[in-house]
Amino acid sequence: MANVAVAGLSILTLLILFVGLIWTFQERIAFQPQGPPYPDESGLRRVDYSAADGQPLFAYLVGDPQTAAGLLLAFHGNADLAVWQAGWASEIAHRTGLMVMLAEYRGYMGLPGRPSYAASQLDAEAAWQFATDSLGVAPDRMAFFGHSLGTAVATELAAKHSPAALLLQSPFTSARDMAGIMVGRRPTEITWRLVSRLHFDTGAQVARLDVPVSVAHGALDRLIPPDMGKAVFAAAKQKGEWLLVPNASHNDVIERGGTLYWDWITRALQPLSLLHR
């Protein structure tokens, strides 16, 4: 009987330890900032601002704020950097005539602070506040874009501040569904509530948004399966356009998509009448 009790206590201890490890490290898995040396940012217009908790932040502005018809606020993925999106942003500014704001997260590109689910909400809100207050962009002249993890950040911001359009590239349905892919089995709702600090649920949120949602995904994406992107698009209350890029994986949708991709993103921004003529 004593052996059974000892075995039971050992199992309980291991379970508590396992849950504790998940609780501690889950956000370090979700957010993976690159360390130094950092890419050269010379030639880019950098603007600095702060989040509500005092965290210093910055973003890059691409395009002419004096002539731009609106703004695309963009959020990158978990192991990415805003500076790496500069070429993409320049192409969008050229094709659509809008300004692009590439927001950076805390803990990335030398910024202090630790990225987390709660911090991502503060950082996204701060970027939106800077765009509206300091740049003078009207909320209805703004669209949101996200890639990978950034799709969840952009969607949560859209739930607070309705944009003219929401563009999601390689999105996942929810953090819970992604956990199922990583461990081979999706956690139960009770287990997820107990151990998770990541509450991203893009599929549920787009179903409530009165915003056109456009989704692009690589057909060969092994990190976030294309079925997730398709499910997000299917769940959207207002559907923009779905684009499945053949032969593209997670990080080469733009290159593999080519003209198809640029046509998709240009049409997705039509609610702002941003087509450059």
C-alpha positions in Angstrom: 0.0 0.0 0.0 2.9 2.3 0.9 4.5 1.6 -2.5 1.3 2.5 -4.3 1.1 5.8 -2.4 4.8 6.6 -3.2 4.1 5.8 -6.9 1.1 8.0 -6.9 3.0 10.8 -5.3 5.8 10.4 -7.8 3.3 10.6 -10.7 1.6 13.6 -9.2 5.0 15.3 -8.7 6.0 14.6 -12.4 2.7 15.9 -13.6 3.0 19.1 -11.6 6.6 19.5 -12.9 5.4 18.9 -16.5 2.6 21.5 -16.1 5.0 23.9 -14.5 7.5 23.6 -17.4 4.6 24.2 -20.0 3.5 27.2 -18.0 7.0 28.6 -17.9 8.3 27.9 -21.4 5.3 28.1 -23.7 5.8 31.8 -24.4 9.5 31.3 -25.1 8.5 28.8 -27.7 5.8 31.1 -29.2 8.1 34.1 -29.3 11.7 33.6 -30.5 13.5 36.9 -30.9 16.7 36.9 -32.9 19.9 38.0 -31.0 22.6 40.3 -32.2 24.2 41.2 -34.5 21.1 42.9 -36.0 20.5 43.9 -39.6 21.4 47.3 -40.9 18.3 49.6 -40.6 20.0 52.7 -42.1 17.9 54.2 -44.9 14.7 53.3 -43.1 12.5 55.8 -41.3 12.2 54.7 -37.7 9.7 56.1 -35.3 9.8 55.5 -31.5 6.9 55.3 -29.1 5.9 53.5 -25.8 3.3 51.0 -24.7 0.9 51.7 -21.9 3.2 50.0 -19.4 6.1 52.2 -20.4 7.8 49.7 -22.6 9.8 51.5 -25.3 8.9 50.4 -28.9 9.5 51.4 -32.4 8.3 50.8 -36.0 9.5 51.5 -39.5 7.5 53.7 -41.8 7.6 53.0 -45.6 5.9 55.4 -48.0 5.1 59.0 -48.0 2.8 60.1 -45.1 1.9 63.3 -47.0 0.5 61.6 -50.0 -0.5 58.1 -48.8 -4.2 57.3 -49.0 -4.1 55.2 -45.9 -1.9 52.9 -43.8 -1.2 49.2 -43.6 -0.1 48.2 -40.1 1.9 45.0 -40.3 3.0 42.5 -37.6 5.7 39.9 -38.3 6.1 36.3 -37.2 7.7 34.8 -34.1 11.3 34.4 -35.4 11.2 37.4 -37.7 12.2 41.1 -37.5 10.3 44.1 -38.8 13.4 45.3 -40.6 13.3 42.2 -42.8 9.9 43.3 -44.2 11.2 46.5 -45.6 11.4 45.3 -49.2 7.9 43.8 -49.0 6.6 47.1 -47.6 8.3 49.1 -50.3 6.6 47.0 -53.0 3.2 47.5 -51.3 3.7 51.3 -51.1 4.7 51.3 -54.8 1.7 49.2 -55.9 -1.0 50.6 -53.7 0.0 54.1 -52.8 -0.4 53.6 -49.1 2.1 53.9 -46.2 3.2 50.7 -44.4 4.0 50.7 -40.7 6.2 47.7 -39.7 5.7 47.4 -35.9 8.4 45.7 -33.8 7.7 43.8 -30.6 9.5 44.2 -27.2 12.5 41.9 -26.9 13.2 42.1 -30.7 15.8 44.0 -32.6 17.5 45.0 -29.3 14.4 46.3 -27.5 14.3 45.6 -23.8 11.5 43.5 -22.3 10.2 40.0 -22.7 7.7 39.2 -25.4 4.5 37.4 -24.2 0.8 37.1 -25.1 -0.2 40.0 -22.9 2.8 42.1 -24.1 1.8 41.5 -27.7 -1.6 43.1 -27.0 0.1 46.1 -25.4 2.6 46.4 -28.3 -0.1 46.2 -31.0 -2.3 48.7 -29.2 0.7 51.1 -28.9 1.4 50.9 -32.6 -2.2 51.6 -33.4 -2.3 54.5 -31.0 0.9 56.0 -32.6 -0.7 55.6 -36.1 -3.9 57.4 -35.1 -2.5 60.0 -32.6 0.9 60.9 -34.0 0.5 60.1 -37.7 -3.1 61.3 -37.8 -4.4 58.2 -39.7 -8.1 57.9 -39.3 -9.1 54.4 -38.1 -11.2 53.8 -41.2 -8.2 54.5 -43.4 -6.2 51.7 -41.8 -5.8 48.0 -42.7 -4.0 45.3 -40.6 -1.6 42.6 -41.9 0.0 39.7 -40.1 2.3 36.8 -41.0 2.3 33.6 -39.0 2.2 34.6 -35.3 1.6 38.1 -36.4 -1.8 37.0 -37.9 -3.0 36.4 -34.3 -1.7 39.7 -33.1 -3.3 41.5 -36.0 -6.6 39.7 -35.5 -6.8 40.5 -31.8 -6.1 44.2 -32.6 -8.9 44.1 -35.3 -11.3 42.8 -32.6 -10.6 46.0 -30.6 -10.2 48.5 -33.5 -12.1 47.6 -36.6 -9.8 48.2 -39.7 -10.9 48.6 -43.3 -9.4 45.2 -44.1 -7.6 42.3 -42.4 -4.9 40.4 -44.3 -3.6 37.2 -42.9 -0.6 35.3 -44.4 -0.1 31.7 -43.1 -2.4 32.0 -40.1 -3.2 29.4 -37.5 -6.7 28.7 -36.2 -5.8 28.9 -32.5 -2.9 28.5 -30.0 -4.7 25.4 -28.7 -4.8 23.8 -32.2 -1.1 24.6 -32.7 -0.3 22.9 -29.4 -2.1 19.8 -30.7 0.3 19.8 -33.7 3.4 20.2 -31.6 2.5 17.5 -29.1 0.5 15.2 -31.4 -2.8 15.7 -29.5 -4.9 18.8 -28.9 -5.3 19.5 -25.2 -8.7 19.3 -23.7 -10.5 22.6 -23.0 -10.0 22.2 -19.2 -6.3 21.3 -19.5 -5.8 24.2 -21.9 -7.4 26.7 -19.5 -5.2 25.4 -16.7 -1.8 25.6 -18.4 -2.1 28.1 -21.2 -1.0 31.7 -21.2 -1.5 31.9 -24.9 -5.1 32.7 -25.7 -4.8 33.4 -29.5 -8.0 32.2 -31.2 -8.1 33.6 -34.7 -10.7 31.3 -36.0 -13.2 32.3 -33.4 -12.4 36.0 -33.7 -12.7 36.4 -37.4 -16.2 34.8 -37.1 -17.3 37.9 -35.2 -15.5 40.6 -37.2 -17.4 42.9 -39.5 -14.2 43.3 -41.6 -13.3 41.6 -44.9 -10.7 38.9 -44.1 -8.3 37.8 -46.8 -6.0 34.8 -46.3 -3.0 33.5 -48.2 -1.2 30.3 -47.4 1.5 28.0 -48.9 0.3 24.6 -50.0 3.4 22.9 -48.7 3.5 24.7 -45.3 4.6 22.1 -42.7 4.8 24.6 -39.8 1.2 25.8 -40.0 -0.8 23.5 -42.3 -2.7 25.1 -45.1 -5.9 23.5 -43.8 -5.6 26.0 -40.9 -5.5 28.9 -43.2 -8.4 27.6 -45.1 -10.4 27.1 -41.8 -9.7 30.7 -40.8 -11.0 31.9 -44.1 -14.0 29.7 -43.9 -14.8 31.0 -40.4 -14.6 34.7 -41.4 -17.9 36.5 -41.1 -16.9 38.7 -44.0 -14.7 37.0 -46.6 -12.2 38.8 -48.7 -10.2 36.5 -50.9 -8.5 33.1 -50.3 -5.1 32.4 -52.0 -3.4 29.0 -51.9 0.1 29.3 -53.3 1.3 26.0 -54.9 4.9 24.9 -54.1 5.1 27.5 -51.3 6.0 26.6 -47.7 5.8 28.8 -44.6 8.3 31.6 -45.4 8.3 31.8 -49.3 4.6 32.6 -50.1 5.6 35.9 -51.6 8.4 34.6 -53.8 6.5 31.5 -54.9 3.3 33.4 -55.3 4.7 36.1 -57.5 2.0 37.9 -59.5 -0.7 35.9 -57.8 0.4 37.1 -54.4 0.7 40.7 -55.4 -2.7 40.7 -57.1 -4.2 39.1 -53.9 -2.8 41.7 -51.6 -3.7 44.6 -53.9 -7.3 43.4 -54.2 -7.5 42.8 -50.4 -6.7 46.5 -49.9 -9.4 47.8 -52.3 -11.7 48.6 -49.3 -9.3 51.5 -48.7 -9.3 52.5 -52.4 -5.5 52.3 -52.2 -4.9 51.2 -55.8 -2.1 53.3 -57.2 -3.2 54.7 -60.6 
